Amino acid sequence: MNVLRQVLTGLARLPRVVRIIMVIFSTLMITLAVVPWVDGVYLESFYNTDTLMLPALVLTIIGVLVYAFGWWLLIGFAGETPAPRWAIL
């Protein structure tokens, strides 16, 4: 338990640039992980030549939401140091 607290505190104290890179990397991984699911649902249910951009728009929205959540968790806003939260892991 104490070791986990130290890991969380260490992640929260990393330089801001390192934390930004971590959030970007995790956002890309999560977005790429949901691509097959979004494409599968789209091809099965919504495929139409008029809606070809729909999967890209859905994935963009998912990516922005994940990035914003990661920014809030790991980077914080101006003048604040993020708290070591369990959700960081």
BAKOL-177000 format. One line per field, with one value per atom (N, C-alpha, C, CB): residue number from 1; residue in three letters; atom name; x, y, z. Coordinates in steps of 0.2 Angstrom, whole numbers, plus 2048, in hexadecimal, padded with zeros to 3 digits. Atoms other than C-alpha are relative to their C-alpha. Last residue first. Glycine has a CB too. Layout:
% BAKOL-177000
num = [NUM,...]
residuo = [ala,...]
atomo = [CA,...]
x = [X,...]
y = [Y,...]
z = [Z,...]
This chain:
% BAKOL-177000
num = [89,89,89,89,88,88,88,88,87,87,87,87,86,86,86,86,85,85,85,85,84,84,84,84,83,83,83,83,82,82,82,82,81,81,81,81,80,80,80,80,79,79,79,79,78,78,78,78,77,77,77,77,76,76,76,76,75,75,75,75,74,74,74,74,73,73,73,73,72,72,72,72,71,71,71,71,70,70,70,70,69,69,69,69,68,68,68,68,67,67,67,67,66,66,66,66,65,65,65,65,64,64,64,64,63,63,63,63,62,62,62,62,61,61,61,61,60,60,60,60,59,59,59,59,58,58,58,58,57,57,57,57,56,56,56,56,55,55,55,55,54,54,54,54,53,53,53,53,52,52,52,52,51,51,51,51,50,50,50,50,49,49,49,49,48,48,48,48,47,47,47,47,46,46,46,46,45,45,45,45,44,44,44,44,43,43,43,43,42,42,42,42,41,41,41,41,40,40,40,40,39,39,39,39,38,38,38,38,37,37,37,37,36,36,36,36,35,35,35,35,34,34,34,34,33,33,33,33,32,32,32,32,31,31,31,31,30,30,30,30,29,29,29,29,28,28,28,28,27,27,27,27,26,26,26,26,25,25,25,25,24,24,24,24,23,23,23,23,22,22,22,22,21,21,21,21,20,20,20,20,19,19,19,19,18,18,18,18,17,17,17,17,16,16,16,16,15,15,15,15,14,14,14,14,13,13,13,13,12,12,12,12,11,11,11,11,10,10,10,10,9,9,9,9,8,8,8,8,7,7,7,7,6,6,6,6,5,5,5,5,4,4,4,4,3,3,3,3,2,2,2,2,1,1,1,1]
residuo = [leu,leu,leu,leu,ile,ile,ile,ile,ala,ala,ala,ala,trp,trp,trp,trp,arg,arg,arg,arg,pro,pro,pro,pro,ala,ala,ala,ala,pro,pro,pro,pro,thr,thr,thr,thr,glu,glu,glu,glu,gly,gly,gly,gly,ala,ala,ala,ala,phe,phe,phe,phe,gly,gly,gly,gly,ile,ile,ile,ile,leu,leu,leu,leu,leu,leu,leu,leu,trp,trp,trp,trp,trp,trp,trp,trp,gly,gly,gly,gly,phe,phe,phe,phe,ala,ala,ala,ala,tyr,tyr,tyr,tyr,val,val,val,val,leu,leu,leu,leu,val,val,val,val,gly,gly,gly,gly,ile,ile,ile,ile,ile,ile,ile,ile,thr,thr,thr,thr,leu,leu,leu,leu,val,val,val,val,leu,leu,leu,leu,ala,ala,ala,ala,pro,pro,pro,pro,leu,leu,leu,leu,met,met,met,met,leu,leu,leu,leu,thr,thr,thr,thr,asp,asp,asp,asp,thr,thr,thr,thr,asn,asn,asn,asn,tyr,tyr,tyr,tyr,phe,phe,phe,phe,ser,ser,ser,ser,glu,glu,glu,glu,leu,leu,leu,leu,tyr,tyr,tyr,tyr,val,val,val,val,gly,gly,gly,gly,asp,asp,asp,asp,val,val,val,val,trp,trp,trp,trp,pro,pro,pro,pro,val,val,val,val,val,val,val,val,ala,ala,ala,ala,leu,leu,leu,leu,thr,thr,thr,thr,ile,ile,ile,ile,met,met,met,met,leu,leu,leu,leu,thr,thr,thr,thr,ser,ser,ser,ser,phe,phe,phe,phe,ile,ile,ile,ile,val,val,val,val,met,met,met,met,ile,ile,ile,ile,ile,ile,ile,ile,arg,arg,arg,arg,val,val,val,val,val,val,val,val,arg,arg,arg,arg,pro,pro,pro,pro,leu,leu,leu,leu,arg,arg,arg,arg,ala,ala,ala,ala,leu,leu,leu,leu,gly,gly,gly,gly,thr,thr,thr,thr,leu,leu,leu,leu,val,val,val,val,gln,gln,gln,gln,arg,arg,arg,arg,leu,leu,leu,leu,val,val,val,val,asn,asn,asn,asn,met,met,met,met]
atomo = [N,CA,C,CB,N,CA,C,CB,N,CA,C,CB,N,CA,C,CB,N,CA,C,CB,N,CA,C,CB,N,CA,C,CB,N,CA,C,CB,N,CA,C,CB,N,CA,C,CB,N,CA,C,CB,N,CA,C,CB,N,CA,C,CB,N,CA,C,CB,N,CA,C,CB,N,CA,C,CB,N,CA,C,CB,N,CA,C,CB,N,CA,C,CB,N,CA,C,CB,N,CA,C,CB,N,CA,C,CB,N,CA,C,CB,N,CA,C,CB,N,CA,C,CB,N,CA,C,CB,N,CA,C,CB,N,CA,C,CB,N,CA,C,CB,N,CA,C,CB,N,CA,C,CB,N,CA,C,CB,N,CA,C,CB,N,CA,C,CB,N,CA,C,CB,N,CA,C,CB,N,CA,C,CB,N,CA,C,CB,N,CA,C,CB,N,CA,C,CB,N,CA,C,CB,N,CA,C,CB,N,CA,C,CB,N,CA,C,CB,N,CA,C,CB,N,CA,C,CB,N,CA,C,CB,N,CA,C,CB,N,CA,C,CB,N,CA,C,CB,N,CA,C,CB,N,CA,C,CB,N,CA,C,CB,N,CA,C,CB,N,CA,C,CB,N,CA,C,CB,N,CA,C,CB,N,CA,C,CB,N,CA,C,CB,N,CA,C,CB,N,CA,C,CB,N,CA,C,CB,N,CA,C,CB,N,CA,C,CB,N,CA,C,CB,N,CA,C,CB,N,CA,C,CB,N,CA,C,CB,N,CA,C,CB,N,CA,C,CB,N,CA,C,CB,N,CA,C,CB,N,CA,C,CB,N,CA,C,CB,N,CA,C,CB,N,CA,C,CB,N,CA,C,CB,N,CA,C,CB,N,CA,C,CB,N,CA,C,CB,N,CA,C,CB,N,CA,C,CB,N,CA,C,CB,N,CA,C,CB,N,CA,C,CB,N,CA,C,CB,N,CA,C,CB,N,CA,C,CB,N,CA,C,CB]
x = [7FD,7F3,7FB,801,7FA,7EE,803,806,802,7DD,806,7FA,800,7E4,7FF,7FB,807,7E7,801,7FB,7FE,7F8,7F9,805,7FF,7F2,801,7F9,805,7F6,801,800,7FC,801,7FA,805,802,7F7,805,7F9,7FF,7FD,7FE,7FC,7FB,7F6,800,7FE,801,7EB,805,7F9,803,7EF,7FF,804,7FC,7FB,7FD,7FF,7F8,7F6,803,802,7FD,7E3,808,7FF,802,7DD,803,7F8,7FD,7E8,7FE,7FD,7F9,7E3,803,803,800,7D0,807,7FC,802,7D3,800,7F9,7FA,7DD,7FE,801,7FB,7CF,806,803,802,7C2,805,7F9,800,7CC,7FD,7FB,7FA,7CF,801,804,7FE,7BD,807,800,804,7B7,803,7F9,7FE,7C4,7FD,7FF,7F9,7C0,803,804,801,7AD,807,7FD,803,7B2,7FF,7F9,7FB,7BD,7FE,803,7FB,7B0,805,802,802,7A3,804,7F9,7FC,7AD,7FE,800,7FA,7A5,805,804,7FD,794,807,7FB,801,78C,803,7F9,7FB,793,800,7FF,803,789,805,7FA,7FC,78F,7FB,803,801,785,803,802,807,781,7FF,800,806,78E,7F9,801,801,79C,7F9,806,802,79A,7FF,806,806,79A,7FD,7FF,804,7A9,7F9,801,801,7B2,7FB,807,804,7AF,7FF,804,807,7B4,7FC,800,803,7C4,7F8,803,801,7C9,7FC,807,807,7C7,7FE,7FC,803,7D9,7F8,801,7FE,7E0,7FD,807,804,7D7,801,802,808,7DD,7FC,7FE,801,7EF,7F9,804,7FF,7EF,7FF,807,806,7E8,801,800,806,7F5,7FA,7FF,7FF,803,7FB,807,801,7FD,801,805,808,7FA,7FF,7FE,804,80C,7F9,801,7FF,813,7FD,808,803,80B,801,802,807,811,7FC,7FD,800,823,7F9,804,7FF,821,7FF,807,806,81A,801,7FE,800,829,7FA,806,7FB,825,7FF,7FD,7FB,81D,805,804,803,80C,806,7FC,803,814,7FE,7FB,7FB,81F,7FE,804,7FD,810,806,803,805,807,803,7FA,801,816,7FC,7FE,7FA,819,800,806,800,807,806,7FF,805,808,800,7FA,7FC,818,7FB,802,7FB,80E,804,805,804,800,804,7FB]
y = [806,815,7FD,7FB,7FF,827,7FA,804,800,822,801,805,807,81E,800,7FC,803,831,7F9,803,807,839,7FC,7FD,805,84B,7F9,801,805,856,7FC,7FC,806,866,7FA,7FF,805,876,7F9,7FE,7FF,886,7FB,806,7FB,884,801,807,7FA,874,805,803,7FA,863,806,801,7FA,857,805,802,801,845,807,7FC,805,844,801,7F9,7FE,854,7FC,7FF,7FA,851,802,806,801,83F,806,7FD,803,844,7FE,7F9,7FB,851,7FC,803,7FB,844,805,804,803,837,804,7F9,801,843,7FC,7FC,7FA,849,7FF,805,7FE,837,807,801,804,832,802,7F8,7FE,841,7FC,7FF,7F9,83E,802,805,801,82B,807,7FD,803,830,7FF,7F9,7FB,83D,7FC,802,7FB,830,805,804,803,823,804,7FA,801,82F,7FC,7FC,7FD,835,7FF,808,803,829,803,801,7FF,82E,7FD,7FC,7F9,832,801,802,7FC,822,807,800,7FD,818,805,804,7FF,80C,803,7FA,7F9,80F,801,805,7FC,7FE,806,802,804,7F0,804,7FD,804,7FB,7FC,7FB,7FC,808,7FC,805,7FE,7FC,804,804,806,7F3,802,7FB,802,803,7FA,7FE,7FA,80A,7FE,806,800,7F9,805,801,806,7F7,800,7FA,800,809,7FA,801,800,807,801,806,806,802,800,7FF,805,810,7F9,7FF,7FE,81D,7FA,807,801,815,801,804,807,814,7FE,7FD,803,826,7F8,801,7FE,82D,7FC,807,804,823,801,801,807,82A,7FC,7FD,801,83C,7F9,804,800,83A,800,807,806,833,801,800,805,841,7FA,7FF,7FF,84E,7FB,807,802,846,801,804,807,847,7FD,7FD,802,859,7F8,802,7FF,85D,7FD,808,7F9,856,800,801,800,847,807,7FA,7FB,84B,800,7FE,7F9,843,805,800,7FE,833,807,7FB,7FF,832,802,7FA,7F9,835,801,800,7FB,826,807,800,800,81B,806,7F9,7FD,820,800,7FC,7F9,81C,804,801,7FE,80B,808,7FD,800,807,803,7F9,7FA,80C,801,7FF,7FA,800,806,800]
z = [802,7C0,7FA,805,804,7C1,7FD,804,807,7C7,7FC,7FF,803,7D8,7F9,804,800,7DB,7FD,7FC,802,7E0,801,804,7FA,7E0,7FE,804,800,7D1,806,7FA,800,7D5,801,805,7FC,7D1,7FF,800,7F9,7CA,805,802,7FE,7B9,808,7FC,803,7B7,803,801,7FC,7BB,7FC,807,801,7B2,805,7F9,7FF,7B8,7FF,7FA,7FB,7BB,801,7FE,7F9,7B3,805,800,7FF,7A3,807,7FB,7FE,7A3,802,7FA,7FA,7A3,802,7FF,7FB,795,807,7FF,7FF,78B,805,7F9,7FC,78D,802,7FC,7F9,788,804,800,7FC,779,807,7FC,7FF,773,804,7FA,7FA,775,802,7FD,7F9,76B,806,7FF,7FE,75D,807,7FB,7FD,75D,802,7FB,7FA,75A,803,7FF,7FC,74C,807,7FE,7FF,743,805,7FA,7FC,744,802,7FD,7F9,73D,805,800,7FB,72E,807,7FF,800,722,805,7F9,7F9,726,801,805,7FD,715,807,800,804,70D,803,7F9,806,71A,7FD,803,806,728,7FA,7FD,802,738,7F9,804,7FF,740,7FC,807,7FF,73C,800,807,806,734,801,7FF,806,742,7FA,7FE,7FF,750,7FA,807,800,74A,800,805,807,746,7FF,7FD,804,757,7F9,801,7FE,75F,7FD,808,803,754,803,803,807,758,7FE,7FD,802,76B,7F9,804,7FD,76F,7FE,807,804,764,802,7FF,806,76E,7FB,7FD,7FF,77E,7FA,806,7FF,778,801,806,806,771,801,7FD,804,781,7F9,7FF,7FE,78B,7FC,808,801,781,802,803,807,782,7FE,7FC,801,795,7F8,802,7FE,797,7FE,808,805,78C,802,800,806,797,7FB,7FD,7FF,7A7,7F9,806,800,7A0,801,806,807,79B,800,7FD,803,7AD,7F9,7FF,803,7B6,7FB,7FB,806,7C0,7FD,7FB,800,7D1,7FA,807,800,7CE,801,807,807,7C8,800,7FF,805,7D8,7F9,7FF,7FF,7E3,7FB,808,802,7DB,801,804,808,7DC,7FE,7FE,802,7EF,7F8,802,7FF,7F2,7FE,808,805,7EA,801,800,806,7F5,7FA,7FE,7FF,805,7F9,806,800,800,800,806]
